[in-house]
């Protein structure tokens, strides 16, 4: 990054886009590559995540469990299917929350560096980052061996406190940037650690719980209707805020 005036951090799922990318892509990929058997696998994974979450499992543990589903899949094949997923889904009205997208575009046009911060993974996020002109991705990174996904992660899932650590590292790499002038956009309580690191937090959707914990935050209520098919209601609790 070339000494930007400000860094602008944005969550992705239900902040920039209207759906839960991880769960939606899970069903898209396995249903598309393995038909009815793959669709059953994706549904079974969702049910298992829900059951474990209801029993008190942490978001971090559920993120790791989600990525285990990808063990043995070709990373290149997953990336190809992720591009197809994006091409199909992004054509639907309401895929992007338009007000947030416009806000990020205004930041970019002003010379700010836009960075997407998500518990989702690069194959799914890269087309979104390219579309909105994001300079970097801070996200969960699936581990690979000889081009095959191992089911593990490189480091921690990028949710909660890991988002704080990622934002702090990005700011540390830009010593000329004042965090008090930077922005962050998020919709969920798991975004609080990220939002608290900047001078201008923006709560997309105006979560009462987030606003209570960040009284200096600005609420942004996107006017665009969420028209894309929603992910299962368990998504937010299972995987953290992507």
C-alpha positions as semicolon CSV with decimal commas, in nm:
position;residue;x (nm);y (nm);z (nm)
1;X;0,000;0,000;0,000
2;X;0,138;0,338;-0,104
3;X;0,097;0,553;0,205
4;X;-0,279;0,609;0,182
5;X;-0,439;0,884;0,386
6;X;-0,674;0,633;0,545
7;X;-0,742;0,263;0,564
8;X;-1,102;0,151;0,531
9;X;-1,186;-0,194;0,667
10;X;-1,507;-0,371;0,574
11;X;-1,667;-0,695;0,676
12;X;-1,825;-0,878;0,381
13;X;-2,117;-1,107;0,466
14;X;-2,434;-0,912;0,547
15;X;-2,228;-0,593;0,543
16;X;-2,114;-0,558;0,182
17;X;-2,312;-0,848;0,037
18;X;-2,655;-0,962;0,146
19;X;-2,582;-1,326;0,220
20;X;-2,352;-1,564;0,405
21;X;-2,093;-1,648;0,142
22;X;-1,947;-1,953;0,317
23;X;-2,272;-2,143;0,356
24;X;-2,408;-2,042;0,018
25;X;-2,091;-2,145;-0,163
26;X;-2,080;-2,474;0,031
27;X;-2,418;-2,573;-0,114
28;X;-2,333;-2,434;-0,458
29;X;-2,004;-2,621;-0,488
30;X;-2,095;-2,961;-0,350
31;X;-2,436;-2,964;-0,514
32;X;-2,277;-2,862;-0,843
33;X;-1,985;-3,103;-0,836
34;X;-2,154;-3,408;-0,682
35;X;-2,524;-3,366;-0,751
36;X;-2,774;-3,491;-0,495
37;X;-2,504;-3,656;-0,286
38;X;-2,314;-3,328;-0,263
39;X;-2,631;-3,140;-0,175
40;X;-2,695;-3,386;0,107
41;X;-2,339;-3,338;0,231
42;X;-2,379;-2,960;0,242
43;X;-2,711;-2,993;0,424
44;X;-2,559;-3,237;0,671
45;X;-2,270;-2,999;0,743
46;X;-2,514;-2,715;0,810
47;X;-2,716;-2,932;1,047
48;X;-2,403;-3,043;1,232
49;X;-2,284;-2,685;1,270
50;X;-2,625;-2,585;1,403
51;X;-2,633;-2,871;1,651
52;X;-2,287;-2,795;1,784
53;X;-2,357;-2,423;1,808
54;X;-2,677;-2,489;2,001
55;X;-2,467;-2,698;2,241
56;X;-2,240;-2,400;2,305
57;X;-1,949;-2,447;2,063
58;X;-1,751;-2,130;1,986
59;X;-1,760;-1,947;1,653
60;X;-1,389;-2,017;1,609
61;X;-1,446;-2,389;1,652
62;X;-1,736;-2,382;1,405
63;X;-1,526;-2,201;1,147
64;X;-1,258;-2,466;1,176
65;X;-1,519;-2,738;1,146
66;X;-1,660;-2,575;0,832
67;X;-1,321;-2,577;0,662
68;X;-1,270;-2,945;0,740
69;X;-1,547;-3,012;0,488
70;X;-1,311;-2,904;0,210
71;X;-1,045;-3,166;0,286
72;X;-0,930;-3,338;-0,033
73;X;-1,075;-3,082;-0,273
74;X;-0,854;-2,932;-0,543
75;X;-0,777;-2,569;-0,459
76;X;-0,781;-2,479;-0,829
77;X;-1,118;-2,644;-0,880
78;X;-1,264;-2,466;-0,577
79;X;-1,135;-2,135;-0,714
80;X;-1,296;-2,201;-1,054
81;X;-1,628;-2,284;-0,893
82;X;-1,600;-1,977;-0,670
83;X;-1,564;-1,756;-0,977
84;X;-1,871;-1,923;-1,128
85;X;-2,060;-1,878;-0,799
86;X;-1,978;-1,508;-0,799
87;X;-2,069;-1,460;-1,165
88;X;-2,409;-1,620;-1,103
89;X;-2,493;-1,475;-0,764
90;X;-2,373;-1,121;-0,836
91;X;-2,618;-1,090;-1,125
92;X;-2,908;-1,117;-0,882
93;X;-3,061;-0,788;-0,760
94;X;-2,959;-0,723;-0,404
95;X;-2,639;-0,929;-0,400
96;X;-2,453;-0,617;-0,289
97;X;-2,589;-0,386;-0,023
98;X;-2,571;-0,089;-0,255
99;X;-2,525;0,184;0,005
100;X;-2,223;0,009;0,155
101;X;-2,075;-0,059;-0,186
102;X;-2,115;0,307;-0,280
103;X;-1,954;0,413;0,047
104;X;-1,650;0,194;-0,024
105;X;-1,629;0,328;-0,378
106;X;-1,630;0,684;-0,246
107;X;-1,347;0,595;-0,009
108;X;-1,152;0,437;-0,293
109;X;-1,207;0,738;-0,520
110;X;-1,082;0,966;-0,242
111;X;-0,754;0,774;-0,234
112;X;-0,827;0,561;0,072
113;X;-0,719;0,196;0,079
114;X;-1,012;-0,042;0,108
115;X;-0,945;-0,374;0,286
116;X;-1,199;-0,655;0,318
117;X;-1,194;-0,841;0,652
118;X;-1,383;-1,170;0,663
119;X;-1,408;-1,517;0,807
120;X;-1,470;-1,640;0,453
121;X;-1,181;-1,747;0,231
122;X;-0,985;-1,608;-0,066
123;X;-1,145;-1,814;-0,344
124;X;-1,487;-1,672;-0,257
125;X;-1,373;-1,324;-0,161
126;X;-1,131;-1,248;-0,446
127;X;-1,400;-1,169;-0,709
128;X;-1,578;-0,942;-0,460
129;X;-1,254;-0,762;-0,376
130;X;-1,177;-0,712;-0,745
131;X;-1,526;-0,576;-0,812
132;X;-1,515;-0,314;-0,534
133;X;-1,149;-0,226;-0,581
134;X;-1,027;-0,357;-0,245
135;X;-0,650;-0,355;-0,218
136;X;-0,620;-0,641;0,030
137;X;-0,802;-0,933;0,187
138;X;-0,769;-1,015;0,555
139;X;-0,949;-1,347;0,586
140;X;-0,937;-1,711;0,685
141;X;-0,684;-1,901;0,472
142;X;-0,738;-2,272;0,404
143;X;-0,422;-2,480;0,418
144;X;-0,313;-2,670;0,108
145;X;-0,065;-2,945;0,024
146;X;0,033;-3,006;-0,337
147;X;-0,263;-2,801;-0,453
148;X;-0,517;-2,991;-0,242
149;X;-0,705;-2,845;0,055
150;X;-0,610;-3,020;0,377
151;X;-0,917;-2,922;0,578
152;X;-0,709;-2,706;0,809
153;X;-0,634;-2,336;0,823
154;X;-0,317;-2,131;0,806
155;X;-0,344;-1,949;1,137
156;X;-0,672;-1,865;1,306
157;X;-1,017;-1,807;1,154
158;X;-1,051;-1,436;1,083
159;X;-1,339;-1,361;1,317
160;X;-1,375;-1,178;1,646
161;X;-1,042;-1,101;1,810
162;X;-0,857;-1,227;1,504
163;X;-1,014;-0,940;1,311
164;X;-0,873;-0,697;1,568
165;X;-0,528;-0,850;1,529
166;X;-0,548;-0,832;1,149
167;X;-0,655;-0,468;1,156
168;X;-0,381;-0,376;1,401
169;X;-0,123;-0,547;1,181
170;X;-0,246;-0,360;0,873
171;X;-0,224;-0,030;1,059
172;X;0,121;-0,117;1,189
173;X;0,236;-0,168;0,830
174;X;0,124;0,186;0,747
175;X;0,291;0,395;1,019
176;X;0,194;0,722;0,850
177;X;-0,175;0,644;0,879
178;X;-0,362;0,772;1,185
179;X;-0,610;0,506;1,310
180;X;-0,831;0,790;1,436
181;X;-0,893;0,890;1,072
182;X;-0,966;0,536;0,952
183;X;-1,304;0,371;0,896
184;X;-1,448;0,026;0,952
185;X;-1,782;-0,121;0,844
186;X;-1,947;-0,418;1,016
187;X;-2,290;-0,551;1,104
188;X;-2,245;-0,807;1,381
189;X;-2,120;-0,818;1,738
190;X;-1,827;-1,031;1,619
191;X;-1,712;-0,721;1,426
192;X;-1,677;-0,519;1,745
193;X;-1,303;-0,586;1,790
194;X;-1,238;-0,455;1,436
195;X;-1,471;-0,156;1,469
196;X;-1,314;-0,051;1,798
197;X;-0,970;-0,009;1,637
198;X;-1,061;0,291;1,419
199;X;-1,186;0,641;1,475
200;X;-1,487;0,606;1,246
201;X;-1,678;0,281;1,304
202;X;-1,991;0,231;1,094
203;X;-2,256;-0,019;1,205
204;X;-2,437;-0,149;0,898
205;X;-2,799;-0,216;0,986
206;X;-2,768;-0,031;1,316
207;X;-2,740;-0,330;1,551
208;X;-2,863;-0,206;1,889
209;X;-2,609;-0,424;2,070
210;X;-2,320;-0,290;1,865
211;X;-2,438;0,071;1,896
212;X;-2,464;0,033;2,273
213;X;-2,104;-0,085;2,290
214;X;-1,980;0,173;2,040
215;X;-2,173;0,491;2,115
216;X;-1,943;0,690;1,883
217;X;-2,034;0,470;1,586
218;X;-2,247;0,584;1,296
219;X;-2,536;0,363;1,190
220;X;-2,587;0,296;0,821
221;X;-2,923;0,148;0,724
222;X;-2,893;0,028;0,364
223;X;-3,196;0,129;0,160
224;X;-3,151;-0,158;-0,085
225;X;-3,381;-0,450;-0,014
226;X;-3,210;-0,782;0,054
227;X;-3,340;-0,969;-0,247
228;X;-3,080;-1,243;-0,275
229;X;-3,189;-1,577;-0,126
230;X;-3,087;-1,567;0,242
231;X;-2,856;-1,828;0,387
232;X;-3,003;-2,052;0,657
233;X;-3,084;-1,858;0,973
234;X;-2,821;-2,054;1,163
235;X;-2,543;-1,901;0,955
236;X;-2,470;-1,597;1,167
237;X;-2,437;-1,797;1,485
238;X;-2,238;-2,077;1,328
239;X;-1,962;-1,906;1,142
240;X;-1,924;-1,566;1,295
241;X;-1,962;-1,262;1,077
242;X;-1,791;-1,309;0,746
